[in-house]
């Protein structure tokens, strides 16, 4: 009997160890922003004032009161606006926004049915089309409010909403991957808030639900997001016919796919299952290598299509803002978790170009699609909501950046992005630390950090050196000066005291980019900014054939300035050879270029722009 008991206890221990979870902590934690200044701060303020604060909350809540929908996605708008508004409030906690958040939650909870449902679908259409997708956004909003306010009523409502979803799926014996659109990716992206709900409650049923979703992914009818992680995202499933492009058959839907991987990162944090992280990292790298264009976004008709090698061509419905936002959010998940510089590089590329380029000058509206050549245009309204999905999504990425400009690390701090301001955190020994960052980046590459702390302390400062910056200098006053390698974090370790300074100088030399697949095209980048020709600028038209002139060292020269008007962020002058059709070619001329985010910003025919230029072919070369 004793032997049987001992064997039973041993088997129990083996099973327990097999089922044990090993939670994983993020390498970088967010910090508090006391203030930010400069161009990015101005953009944040415009979006705060003209998008976040102006939102009519009653308009967002109305569909939840009607509950008559059978197909549309009105229920996503509340959660998208709400999660971006919470980020905005953390960045700048204004009482007026807090009142708006309180009302938005109170009004939404008033629509919750006794069985826990919050949504806009008719009872007979539950679980169909975009119903679960909408519930996901409600859960994300409610959980974000709980994290902000610790309101237990809000957490209870989120639990009831998730419990009701689990109950309906069980009663109807409906695999989640067989529901909704895009091979179940839209519906099963609910994985993210389910994992967050488990984190706050430690209720095992939510973890079990999360694991069951991932298990269903790998069934024949599922999106196979883990087993196909090594495959190109545009080639995982047969391309559907035009009439099925936005239906269940479409397995290349970019936004929904990345949303699922965001949830898988959260599940990795809980379980420590390395297969989950490997799948996300492999997919991220494939998207970066095959889809993401020069300004940091991609997708045509909202789907992956192997578009990186096609980006010099006119492309239908190119780079949806929802794709840009979710690419930034997925990159941010991996950046927080791993601390690898390549994820911060990708965020900066997309944020400074594609994201800011999709926001109107006053911050109140966002493009749905943004080309690399042509015009910017306003998107159409969706679902009778007075806006579209991209208008609701844009600020979700915009307000993600401030708290990660400088991150907290177990050994010290990390400088991730170069934005003037004052940031606050604590040191490894728990003393208050404020960091003042001074820079006019990206006009120049000069960045200066000043530390303010009461007592000297031994800690480490990690400094990101962007991959595009080839020649760099990093100096900590009184300590060391080093040539900083690009594409990674440089490490400054030592005893730091109040008033210590760190100086960084990045290489802002402009570069000419020529795609391997289309070498007769070129584009110009300086620092993180991609430049464009705009019809509002002087000189030949944007469609003229031009070729950049290099100096005797084979380098491109560019004069940059911040213009006096607010039409453009940064202007640059470059010398070009222009096709004149004359026997004796005229001297090269200086042409003005503007940053991509400002190109086409009037949203009218007076502001056509071009990023990719077709160079002059010369048979003598």
C-alpha positions, 0 to 999 in steps of 0.5 A, a space after each residue: 500500500 505504501 508503495 502504491 501511495 508513493 507511486 501515486 504521489 510520484 505520478 501526481 508530481 510528474 503531472 503537476 510538473 508537466 502542467 506547470 506554467 512558467 510566467 515570463 516577465 517583460 524586459 522593458 516596463 513603461 515609464 511615466 511621462 511628465 511632459 513631452 515637447 516638439 513635433 510629436 508632442 504637438 501631434 499627440 495634442 491635436 489627436 487628444 483634443 480633436 479625436 479623443 475628446 470630441 468623440 460622441 460616446 452616445 454614438 458608440 453605445 447606441 448599437 449595444 442598446 438596439 441589438 438587431 445586427 446580423 453582419 456589421 461591426 459597430 461593436 468594435 468602435 466603442 472598444 477601439 476609441 476607449 482603449 486609445 482614450 485610456 492610453 491618452 489619459 495615461 499620457 495626459 490625465 485630464 479630468 475632462 477625459 476621465 469623466 468621458 471614460 467614466 460615462 463610456 463605461 457606465 453607459 456600456 455596462 447598462 446594456 449588459 444583459 442578465 446572462 452577461 452579453 454585451 454586443 449589438 447582434 440579434 439573439 439569432 445571430 450570436 457568434 456570427 460574422 463580427 459578433 465575437 470580434 466586437 465582444 473582444 473589443 468590449 473586453 479590451 476596453 473594460 479590462 483597460 478601464 479596470 487596470 486604470 481605475 481598479 473598479 471591481 464592477 468593471 472586472 466583474 462585467 468583463 468576466 460575465 461577458 467572457 463567461 457568456 461567450 464560453 457558454 454559448 460556444 459550448 452550448 452550440 458546439 461551435 468551434 471558434 475557428 469556424 465562426 466569423 471571417 478569415 478562417 476564424 482569425 477575427 473571432 479567435 483574436 479574442 485570445 488577447 483579452 481572455 489572457 488578460 482576464 486570466 492575469 487579473 483573476 487567476 481563474 483557470 477557466 480563462 487559461 483553459 479557454 485560451 489554450 483551447 483557442 490555440 489548439 483549434 488554430 491547428 485543426 484542419 479548418 483553423 488558421 494554423 498560425 503556429 504550424 504555418 509560422 515559417 511560411 510566407 504570410 501571403 502564401 499560407 492558404 489559396 487566394 480566394 475569389 473576389 466574391 470571397 475576399 472578405 469572407 471566411 476563406 480569406 486566410 491572409 487578412 493582415 490585421 486579424 492575423 496580427 491581432 491573433 499573434 498579439 494574443 499569442 504573445 500574452 499566452 506566452 507570458 503566462 505559460 512560457 511555452 517557447 513554441 508560442 514565442 517562436 511562432 510570433 517571432 517567425 511570423 513577424 520576421 516574415 512580415 518584415 521581410 516580405 510585406 513591410 514597405 519603405 514607410 513601415 506598413 503594407 497590405 493591399 485590399 487589407 490582405 498580405 500579398 507579398 507586397 514588399 517587392 511590388 511597392 514601386 507600383 500603384 497598388 489598390 487600397 494600399 496600407 490600411 491604417 488598421 494594418 499600420 496600427 496593428 503592426 506597431 502594436 505587435 512590434 511593441 508586444 515583442 519589443 517589451 518582451 524581448 528588448 530587441 532593437 529591431 522591434 523598436 526600429 520597426 515601430 519608429 519607421 512605421 510611426 514617423 512615416 505611415 502612421 503620422 502620414 495617415 493622420 490629418 493635420 488637425 488630428 481629428 481624422 485618419 486615412 483608411 488607405 495611404 499610397 506611396 505615390 498619388 493623393 491622400 483621400 478620406 475614407 468612407 463611413 462604415 456601419 452608420 457610425 460616422 467614421 470607419 475602423 481606421 479613424 477609430 484605430 489610429 490613436 491606439 498606436 499614436 498614444 502607445 509611444 510616450 510611455 516607452 520613449 524611455 523604459 524601465 529595466 531591472 538593471 536601470 533604464 533604456 533609451 528607446 526613442 528620441 523625443 524631448 521631454 521629462 520622464 519619470 521612473 524608479 531605479 533598481 534600488 527603488 529611488 525616484 529617477 527623472 530623465 530629461 531628454 533634449 533633442 531636435 531629432 530627427 532634424 539632427 541626430 544629437 540627443 542629450 540625457 540628464 539624470 536627476 536622482 537623490 543618491 548615486 547608484 550603480 545601474 545600467 543605461 541601454 541606448 538604442 542605435 537605429 539600424 540605419 545609423 551607420 556612424 555613431 558616437 555615444 558618450 557618458 560625461 566623465 565615464 566613457 566615449 565609444 563608437 556605437 554599433 548600429 541595430 542594437 542597444 549599447 550598454 553604459 554601466 557604472 555608478 550614476 549620480 545626480 546631474 550626469 549627462 549622456 550624449 548620443 550623436 547619430 549618423 543622419 547622412 541621407 541615403 538612396 534606396 533602390 529595390 533589388 527587384 526594381 533597380 531603376 526606381 529610387 527613394 530617399 531617406 534621412 534618419 527615420 524619415 522617408 522623403 517625397 516630392 509634393 506638387 506644393 513644392 517648387 520645381 518640376 512636376 512630381 512625375 519628371 524623370 530625375 536622378 540624384 547627384 552624388 558628391 565626389 565621395 559618392 554620397 548624397 547631400 541634403 540640406 534640411 530645415 523646419 519650415 516656417 509654416 505648418 504645411 510640412 514637418 521637415 523640408 530637404 533640398 537635394 541636387 538632381 539631374 533632370 531630363 531636359 531633352 536638350 543636346 547640352 544638358 543643363 546644370 543640376 538643380 536643387 529640388 525640395 522634398 518633404 517628409 512623407 508624413 506631410 506629403 499630400 496633407 491637403 487631401 486634394 488634387 493640389 497636393 499630389 506626391 511621390 516617394 518612389 522615383 523612376 530614375 533616368 536610364 543612361 546607356 553610357 553607364 
